[in-house]
Amino acid sequence: MKSRKASDLRSLSTQEIEGFLKESEESIVRLRFQAALGQLDDTSTVKTMRKDIARMKTILTERKKLSN
């Protein structure tokens, strides 16, 4: 899985980022279950997803601080 770049995320609207964030959080839960059951082939996808989620949350926090 390819990670999302911060510059690409910044060009999206807040609603789009929130949508991607929700999808990513649901996806990481499924990946963790697969890893626990030994069904996950590429375990680096969990790390990539965690970083993407952190990147999205950072951008949302920055936007929130700028709007205040």
Backbone hydrogen bonds in HBPLUS format (Angstrom, degrees):
<---DONOR---> <-ACCEPTOR-->    atom                        ^
c    i                          cat <-CA-CA->   ^        H-A-AA   ^      H-
h    n   atom  resd res      DA  || num        DHA   H-A  angle D-A-AA Bond
n    s   type  num  typ     dist DA aas  dist angle  dist       angle   num
A0008-ASP N   A0005-LYS O   3.14 MM   3  5.28 122.7  2.48  97.9 111.7     1
A0009-LEU N   A0005-LYS O   3.06 MM   4  6.39 156.1  2.11 150.2 157.1     2
A0010-ARG N   A0006-ALA O   2.87 MM   4  6.07 153.5  1.94 151.6 158.5     3
A0012-LEU N   A0009-LEU O   3.06 MM   3  5.38 156.9  2.11 109.5 116.8     4
A0017-ILE N   A0013-SER O   3.05 MM   4  6.37 160.3  2.09 153.5 158.6     5
A0018-GLU N   A0014-THR O   2.93 MM   4  6.17 160.8  1.97 150.4 155.8     6
A0019-GLY N   A0015-GLN O   2.98 MM   4  6.18 148.0  2.09 141.5 150.0     7
A0020-PHE N   A0016-GLU O   2.94 MM   4  6.26 160.7  1.98 151.7 156.2     8
A0021-LEU N   A0017-ILE O   2.79 MM   4  6.00 153.1  1.86 150.0 158.5     9
A0022-LYS N   A0018-GLU O   3.02 MM   4  6.21 157.6  2.07 144.2 149.0    10
A0023-GLU N   A0019-GLY O   3.07 MM   4  6.32 164.3  2.09 150.0 154.2    11
A0024-SER N   A0020-PHE O   2.85 MM   4  6.00 157.8  1.90 148.2 154.8    12
A0025-GLU N   A0021-LEU O   2.92 MM   4  6.11 157.8  1.97 150.5 156.0    13
A0026-GLU N   A0022-LYS O   3.08 MM   4  6.30 155.2  2.15 146.8 153.1    14
A0027-SER N   A0023-GLU O   2.88 MM   4  6.06 152.3  1.96 145.4 154.0    15
A0028-ILE N   A0024-SER O   2.88 MM   4  6.07 153.9  1.94 150.2 156.0    16
A0030-ARG N   A0026-GLU O   3.35 MM   4  6.72 158.7  2.40 144.5 149.1    17
A0031-LEU N   A0027-SER O   2.93 MM   4  6.24 156.5  1.99 150.0 157.2    18
A0032-ARG N   A0028-ILE O   2.92 MM   4  6.06 153.6  1.99 143.1 149.5    19
A0033-PHE N   A0029-VAL O   3.07 MM   4  6.38 153.7  2.15 147.1 153.9    20
A0034-GLN N   A0030-ARG O   2.98 MM   4  6.25 161.0  2.01 149.6 155.0    21
A0035-ALA N   A0031-LEU O   2.87 MM   4  6.11 153.3  1.94 146.9 154.5    22
A0036-ALA N   A0032-ARG O   2.92 MM   4  6.13 154.0  1.99 144.4 151.3    23
A0037-LEU N   A0033-PHE O   2.97 MM   4  6.21 147.3  2.08 147.8 156.4    24
A0039-GLN N   A0034-GLN O   2.80 MM   5  4.95 147.5  1.91 156.7 153.7    25
A0038-GLY N   A0035-ALA O   3.16 MM   3  5.00 150.1  2.25  95.4 104.4    26
A0045-THR N   A0042-ASP O   3.31 MM   3  6.12 170.0  2.32 119.2 122.1    27
A0046-VAL N   A0043-THR O   3.38 MM   3  5.96 148.0  2.49 111.3 117.0    28
A0048-THR N   A0044-SER O   3.03 MM   4  6.31 159.6  2.08 151.0 156.9    29
A0049-MET N   A0045-THR O   2.91 MM   4  6.04 158.6  1.95 146.3 151.7    30
A0050-ARG N   A0046-VAL O   2.98 MM   4  6.21 158.7  2.03 148.4 154.1    31
A0051-LYS N   A0047-LYS O   3.07 MM   4  6.32 158.6  2.12 148.3 153.4    32
A0052-ASP N   A0048-THR O   2.97 MM   4  6.23 153.8  2.03 146.9 154.4    33
A0053-ILE N   A0049-MET O   2.89 MM   4  6.12 160.7  1.93 154.0 158.7    34
A0054-ALA N   A0050-ARG O   3.00 MM   4  6.22 160.4  2.04 147.1 152.5    35
A0055-ARG N   A0051-LYS O   2.90 MM   4  6.08 154.1  1.96 145.0 152.5    36
A0056-MET N   A0052-ASP O   2.94 MM   4  6.21 157.5  1.99 150.8 156.1    37
A0057-LYS N   A0053-ILE O   2.94 MM   4  6.18 163.6  1.97 153.2 157.7    38
A0058-THR N   A0054-ALA O   2.93 MM   4  6.08 151.9  2.01 145.9 153.6    39
A0059-ILE N   A0055-ARG O   3.12 MM   4  6.36 159.9  2.16 147.6 151.9    40
A0060-LEU N   A0056-MET O   2.99 MM   4  6.24 161.2  2.02 151.3 156.6    41
A0061-THR N   A0057-LYS O   2.94 MM   4  6.09 154.2  2.01 144.8 151.8    42
A0062-GLU N   A0058-THR O   2.93 MM   4  6.17 157.5  1.98 150.0 156.1    43
A0063-ARG N   A0059-ILE O   3.00 MM   4  6.25 159.3  2.05 149.2 154.2    44
A0064-LYS N   A0060-LEU O   2.97 MM   4  6.17 151.2  2.06 143.3 151.5    45
A0065-LYS N   A0061-THR O   2.99 MM   4  6.23 157.6  2.04 151.3 156.4    46
A0066-LEU N   A0062-GLU O   3.03 MM   4  6.24 151.1  2.11 146.8 154.6    47
A0067-SER N   A0063-ARG O   3.06 MM   4  6.21 142.4  2.21 143.0 151.9    48
